[in-house]
Amino acid sequence: MARYPWFSFGMALWFVVSLGIGLTAVAGPVIAVESLGGAGAWSVLATCLAIGSLLGSLAVMSTSKQHPWKAASVVVTLGAVLQFLALTLRDELPTAVLGAGFALCALTTAACGIVWDTAYQSEIPERYLSRLGSVDNFVNAAGIPAGMLLGGLFADHYDTVFLGISVLLVLLCVPAARLAGTGRKATA
């Protein structure tokens, strides 16, 4: 990974995105019950996540245009930060706006995840792909339960956790975007 610093920062960014996915899986239902009126609100938000994810995947798959990881790293960061901002402002926003934030985050995560996979698979020499692919899978698999743990441990401080994750995302997005495309190819 030392040969590919853009990959390392990309992995760090995806770890925090995965952390946010796990946190949302725990905090979302709690917030829906406590602040948004109950299980019905969580059903709406969860449905928005599913729809956004499907639309994000379809958007990338339906175009023949190549997408740069540089732009995708910024887009996935914006999507996640906007979702956490909406969750933080939950008492001032209608559930529909939170749902739009959830859909946007899921859309950007799904679309940019495909761009990420394609980018590193096309930029990293084949002899390293299996190892770095394993790192990629592990980082994402570890981030989600770690985020769930955060959600359970800090249930009384969700807004602080949302802010902390948002700051981490922005701080990691800068080098991830800046170093993107420093491999053999710049797009995926």
PyMOL commands that set and color helices and strands:
alter all, ss='L'
color gray80, all
select helices_A, chain A and resi 5-35+39-61+69-88+95-123+126-153+155-179
alter helices_A, ss='H'
color red, helices_A
deselect
rebuild
show_as cartoon
